[in-house]
Amino acid sequence: MTKEYMESLELLVDKLTLAAVLEMLERISHKKAENLRTHWQDENSAKLWDKAARQIEQINIDV
């Protein structure tokens, strides 16, 4: 991870809140899973992205 990416992500968290960024990551993960199933017929990778989305969804943010 480069310093530039870390700074960019920190700016997003500062602007949107950590909860909002995590919600977007969850949605992106579900969309990636759907895309892998629909366009690549890659069920194994899709399951991993769905699992990541569920794990992100379980994170409870109080910040």
C-alpha positions as CSV (number, residue, x, y, z in Angstrom):
1,M,0.0,0.0,0.0
2,T,1.5,3.3,-1.0
3,K,1.4,6.5,1.1
4,E,-0.6,8.2,-1.7
5,Y,-3.4,5.6,-1.6
6,M,-3.5,5.7,2.2
7,E,-3.9,9.5,2.1
8,S,-6.6,9.3,-0.5
9,L,-8.5,6.7,1.6
10,E,-8.1,8.8,4.7
11,L,-9.5,11.8,2.9
12,L,-12.6,9.7,1.9
13,V,-13.1,8.5,5.4
14,D,-12.8,12.1,6.7
15,K,-15.3,13.4,4.2
16,L,-17.8,10.5,4.2
17,T,-17.3,8.7,7.6
18,L,-15.9,5.2,8.0
19,A,-19.3,3.7,8.1
20,A,-20.1,5.1,4.7
21,V,-16.8,3.9,3.2
22,L,-17.4,0.4,4.6
23,E,-21.0,0.4,3.2
24,M,-19.6,1.3,-0.3
25,L,-17.0,-1.5,0.0
26,E,-19.7,-3.9,0.8
27,R,-21.8,-2.9,-2.2
28,I,-18.7,-3.0,-4.5
29,S,-17.9,-6.5,-3.2
30,H,-21.5,-7.7,-4.0
31,K,-21.3,-6.1,-7.5
32,K,-17.9,-7.7,-8.2
33,A,-19.4,-11.1,-7.2
34,E,-22.4,-10.5,-9.5
35,N,-20.1,-9.5,-12.3
36,L,-17.9,-12.6,-11.9
37,R,-21.0,-14.8,-12.0
38,T,-22.7,-13.1,-14.9
39,H,-19.8,-12.4,-17.2
40,W,-17.0,-14.8,-16.2
41,Q,-19.0,-17.8,-14.8
42,D,-16.4,-17.8,-12.0
43,E,-18.5,-19.0,-9.0
44,N,-15.5,-19.6,-6.8
45,S,-14.2,-16.0,-7.0
46,A,-17.8,-14.7,-6.7
47,K,-18.2,-16.7,-3.5
48,L,-15.1,-15.0,-2.1
49,W,-16.4,-11.6,-2.9
50,D,-19.7,-12.4,-1.4
51,K,-18.0,-13.6,1.7
52,A,-16.0,-10.4,1.9
53,A,-19.2,-8.4,1.6
54,R,-20.8,-10.3,4.4
55,Q,-17.8,-9.8,6.6
56,I,-17.7,-6.1,5.9
57,E,-21.5,-5.9,6.7
58,Q,-20.8,-7.4,10.1
59,I,-18.4,-4.7,11.1
60,N,-20.1,-2.5,13.7
61,I,-18.8,1.1,13.5
62,D,-19.3,3.6,16.4
63,V,-16.8,6.2,15.2
